Amino acid sequence: MARPRARKLVIAIVVGLVAGAYFVYPYAVVALLARSIAAASTATEETEALCRANHWFHSGWAPTYSVETRDRDGAELRPWQDGSYERVAAVTLTWMTGQSVSRELLTRDGLSCVFGE
């Protein structure tokens, strides 16, 4: 009689772990991406981190994100509408999980990845 209970308990634990991983996974992935973007100390690292976020989204490994851009004075820009990519000095990525990261750009090279161009 103890065996059926133990089997049910094991199944319940496995189902609980799978369900937990399913709900935690997007937050963990975004935390990893946001940390790598924020921690980039060189232009190359920054570009790689921004491109990684875009690649992971397009591969289905990370949730979608929105992009906000600002110029050096903090004014909001919409380069995808007016082509003002050369004026972008900072970018904020906000994922569907609610997590976000803001970055003062070292280079504009990563913008092509952020905007998926």
C-alpha positions in Angstrom: 0.0 0.0 0.0 2.9 2.3 0.6 4.2 1.9 -3.0 1.2 3.5 -4.7 1.4 6.5 -2.4 5.2 6.9 -3.0 4.7 6.6 -6.8 2.0 9.3 -6.6 4.2 11.5 -4.5 7.1 11.2 -6.9 4.8 12.0 -9.9 3.4 15.0 -8.0 7.0 16.2 -7.2 8.1 15.8 -10.9 5.0 17.6 -12.2 5.6 20.4 -9.7 9.2 20.8 -10.7 8.3 20.8 -14.4 5.6 23.4 -13.9 7.9 25.5 -11.7 10.6 25.4 -14.3 8.1 26.3 -17.0 7.1 29.5 -15.2 10.5 30.4 -13.8 12.5 29.9 -17.1 11.5 33.2 -18.8 12.5 35.2 -15.8 15.8 33.4 -15.4 16.7 33.8 -19.1 15.9 37.5 -19.0 17.9 38.0 -15.8 20.9 36.4 -17.5 20.5 38.6 -20.7 19.9 41.8 -18.7 23.0 41.1 -16.5 25.2 40.5 -19.5 24.0 43.8 -21.1 24.5 45.8 -17.9 27.9 44.3 -17.2 29.4 44.8 -20.7 32.5 46.9 -20.2 33.7 47.2 -23.8 32.0 48.0 -27.1 32.5 44.4 -28.3 30.9 43.0 -25.2 28.0 45.4 -25.4 27.3 44.5 -29.1 27.5 40.8 -28.3 25.1 41.1 -25.4 22.6 43.1 -27.3 22.8 40.7 -30.3 22.5 37.7 -27.9 19.2 39.2 -26.6 17.9 39.5 -30.1 19.1 36.1 -31.2 17.6 34.4 -28.1 14.3 36.1 -28.8 14.2 35.0 -32.5 15.3 31.5 -31.5 12.4 31.3 -29.0 14.6 31.0 -26.0 13.6 34.4 -24.5 10.4 36.4 -24.4 9.9 39.4 -26.6 11.0 42.9 -25.6 10.2 46.5 -26.4 12.9 49.1 -27.0 13.1 52.7 -25.9 15.9 55.0 -27.1 17.2 58.3 -25.8 19.6 60.9 -27.0 22.5 62.4 -25.0 20.1 64.9 -23.4 17.6 62.2 -22.4 15.0 63.0 -25.0 13.1 60.0 -26.3 13.9 59.0 -29.9 12.1 56.8 -32.4 14.8 55.9 -34.9 12.7 53.2 -36.5 10.3 55.9 -37.6 12.6 58.9 -38.4 16.0 57.2 -39.0 17.8 59.0 -36.2 20.0 56.1 -35.3 23.1 58.3 -35.2 21.6 60.3 -32.3 20.9 57.3 -30.0 23.0 57.4 -26.9 21.0 55.1 -24.6 18.6 52.2 -24.9 16.2 50.5 -22.5 15.0 46.9 -23.2 11.8 45.9 -21.4 10.8 42.2 -21.7 7.3 40.9 -21.5 8.2 39.6 -18.0 8.4 43.2 -16.8 12.1 43.0 -16.4 14.2 45.8 -18.0 17.7 47.0 -18.5 18.9 50.5 -19.4 22.2 51.1 -21.0 24.3 54.1 -22.0 25.7 52.9 -25.2 29.5 52.7 -25.9 28.8 52.1 -29.6 25.9 52.1 -31.9 26.9 48.8 -33.5 24.5 46.8 -31.3 21.5 48.8 -32.5 21.2 46.7 -35.7 20.7 43.7 -33.4 18.3 45.5 -31.1 16.0 46.5 -33.9 16.4 43.2 -35.7 17.9 44.8 -38.9 
